[in-house]
């Protein structure tokens, strides 16, 4: 059992099975942190982010809610950009455009994982695309455009 304590409440979660070489990401207690836990595997050029679908992520059909997959996709792209480009560094990347094509459901209990590639970096924008899978099967095709914003400090465990 994992216990997380925020300023005014405690969340108890069962420990989840995570694929080899994925490490828990330190994301704090804001929106992203409250939807996790999320896990990162960063080995050379390989950057993968994942999570295990829990009941709280699901719609009434027992599949991961599209809004959860959209939020996850909006993490996969900029976190991959930070790790795959030297031009962007640790600058905040607000989303200008996020495109999602839902290909298949991500059922309760499955491992959802995303990877992305940087297509182009301009003076003020970054273009990226990727794929989110559910237990290895394509689930969401993603692409986005991000504004290169001001520098920010990434949580220490995530800065790697």
Buried (B, 14 or more C-beta within 10 A) or exposed (E): EEEBEEEEEEEEEEEBEBEEEBEBBBBEEEEBBEBBBBBBBBEEEEBBBBBBBBEEBBEEEEBBBBEBBBBBBBBBBBBBBBBBBEEBEEBBBEEEEBEBEEBEBBBBBBBBBBBBBBEEBEEEBBBBBBBBBBEEEEBBBBBBBBEBEEEEEBEEEBEE
